Amino acid sequence: MGAKVYLFDKKEMYYAGKAKKKQKSKEKIKDKKVDQSWSASLGGLYKVINWINLNRIYLPFAKLPLPVLNGLGHLLGHFGIGTSRSVQKKTLASLRALHPTFSDQKLNKLMVASSKYMGTLLIDVIFRMTYATDHISKFMDFGNTSVLDAALQEAKKRGTGVIVPTLHVGQYFHSPLMIFRHPNKYKMDTIASIGNLPMWEAANRSGYDNLFIFASTRFNKIGSQLESHLRKNHTLLIYHDYSSKTQLRVPFMYGKFPYLIHTPQSYISLHKKTGAIILPAVAVPDGILGKSRMIYLKNQEIMDTSRKYWDAPEKEFHGRVATAINRTIYPYVWQYTHVWEEIMRFWALRIADKIEFAKNISLERFIREIQNKMHKILEGSYEPDRPDDKLSKLIDEFMPQILKSLNDATPTATLRPHKTKIMLTGMNGIQELEKLCRVMQKELTAKEETQSSLLANKLLMKLKNIA
């Protein structure tokens, strides 16, 4: 019969690539470009890939030795993707955030390697993905599968399943293959966007009836189905490094890289509702691109954290568990930076933050918007043991005083005749508050607002003492 592909956004269900049930949908789904991964932005190219795979045009290329096919990818990446100034700028900014001690020469080498990887990944998807699906043992090492076996057995006793967060590292589409092609034929769920479906359809086979693909990025449409499947001892594979900028921000790697990063929360909600075991896994390159080895990671910190904060308020529970997951899984991003598909989005989206101001904004409005942004930072992020209540009280104590201390003629005066912004990317929460305070103080000093400037400086010193 093949994998079941549920198109929740279009209300269709596919079996082995053919529509079994269809209903017209009035709703048109368009993903925001800023939230797309590199592969998802390929758009119509997926249709070409699908045509190549369905007509088996890939066969002469797929049988080429790995170094030869990878070489073609390197050329495409280096002279195609790697020549884009925008790609270079975004990649270098991300690399500096991940490797702050590296020299410019070393960062440039990583940038070139990343571009080559992107090209190789594209060639691999076009010419080798379907072939690898049919000859999985040639390209994939299932790794320490006993860890998954044990987790599923334990989950079954609890009446639940296993959630496997993974990363877009190497040939990341090998991760689902190495779960649903497990000798025990575990029932596995995964999530895909509508745009990615041609890739799944090309890889689909009549024997893949243990695979369930939920084609929707809208959790409110698929959450109840996933919950039901987890209670039937399914494995849910989900990509942890793909999120939107509306999701909770927690430390990237607590204790090492403390800056805040948007982190998926939907599967943590599923874990809380079902008690499902969270077991991260990563498919890393096995000697050469094209071959992968599956590594199931130690999840003790994650599960211990979950148990400890199970009855805590929702934000603390989610924040603590998300922080533990990040600290467990993201070291593999640091280790395999040059073969991480999400590298371009890291600085520009995942750890990005800013506040923008309209042109001709008044000084009073400028201060009020900074106050609102400070509260949004605290509300939209979580850092273990950050004293949010104390910080909120400080903001609400000092900001009204700063406004009240303005000279009578100043509040309505124009601060800037043009649009402006304050960049807050790559910081932890208190660092963001400090920068907002410093910029505010600078503007107050420039406007000769002595009393307000002194109050802003006093607030800044108190923030630094908390840090």
NORNOR-V467824 format. One record per backbone hydrogen bond with DSSP energy under -0.5 kcal/mol. CO is the residue of the C=O (numbers start at 1). NH is the residue of the N-H. Records with the same first field share a line. If there is no record, write none. Layout:
# NORNOR-V467824
CO->NH, NH
This chain:
# NORNOR-V467824
3->5, 16
4->6, 213
5->7, 14
6->8, 215
7->11, 12
12->7
13->20, 21
14->5
15->18
18->15
21->13
28->30
32->35
33->36
37->41
39->42
40->43
42->45
43->46
44->47, 48
45->49
46->50
47->51
48->52
49->53
50->54
51->55
52->57, 58
53->56
56->59
58->61, 62
59->63
61->64
65->68, 69
66->70
67->71
68->72
69->73
70->74
71->75
72->76
73->77
74->78
75->79
76->80, 81
77->82
80->83
81->84
84->88
85->89
86->90
87->91
88->92
89->93
90->94
91->95
92->96
93->97
94->98
95->99
99->102
103->107
104->108
105->109
106->110
107->111
108->112
109->113
110->114
111->115
112->116
113->117
114->118
115->119
116->120
117->121
118->122
119->123
120->124
121->125
122->126
123->127
124->128, 129
128->132
129->133
130->134
131->135
133->136
135->138, 139
136->139, 140
139->292
140->142
141->294
143->145
144->147, 148
145->149
146->150
147->151
148->152
149->153
150->154
151->155
152->156
153->157
154->158
155->159, 160
156->159
161->277
162->164, 236
163->165, 279
164->238
165->281
166->240, 241
167->169
168->341
170->172
171->174
172->175
173->177
174->178
175->179
176->179, 180
177->181
179->182
182->185
187->235
188->212
189->237
190->214
192->216
193->196
194->197
196->199, 200
197->201
198->202
199->203
200->204
205->208
206->2
207->209
208->211
210->188
211->4
212->190, 214
213->6, 215
214->192, 216
215->9
217->219
218->221, 222
219->223
222->226
223->227
224->228
225->229
226->230
227->231
229->232, 234
230->233
234->162
235->189, 237
236->164, 238
237->191
238->166, 240
239->242
240->264
244->247
248->263
249->382
250->261
253->256, 257
257->253
259->252
261->250
265->269
266->270
267->271
268->272
269->273
270->274
271->275
277->163, 279
280->297
282->284, 295
284->293
285->287
288->286, 291
291->286
292->141
293->284
294->144, 296
295->282, 297
299->303
300->304
301->305
302->306
303->307
304->308
305->309
307->310
309->312
313->317
314->318
315->319
316->320
317->321
318->322
319->323
320->324
321->325
322->326
323->327
324->328
325->329
326->330
329->332
330->333, 334
331->335
332->336
334->337
336->339
337->340
339->170, 341
340->343
342->345, 346
343->346, 347
344->348
345->349, 350
346->351
349->352
350->262
351->426
353->424
355->422
357->420
358->361
361->415, 416
362->366
363->367
364->368
365->369
366->370
367->371
368->372
369->373
370->374
371->375
372->376
373->377
374->378
375->379
376->380
378->381
380->249
382->251
383->386
386->388
387->391
388->392
389->393
390->394
391->395
392->396
393->397
394->398
395->399
397->401
398->402
399->403
400->404
401->405
403->406
407->410, 411
410->413
411->364
413->363
416->360, 361
420->357
422->355
424->427
427->260
428->432
429->433
430->434
431->435
432->436
433->437
434->438
435->439
436->440
437->441
438->442
439->443
440->444
441->445
442->446
443->447
444->449
445->448
448->450
449->453
450->454
451->455
452->456
453->457
454->458
455->459
456->460
457->461
458->462
459->463
460->464
461->465
462->466
463->467
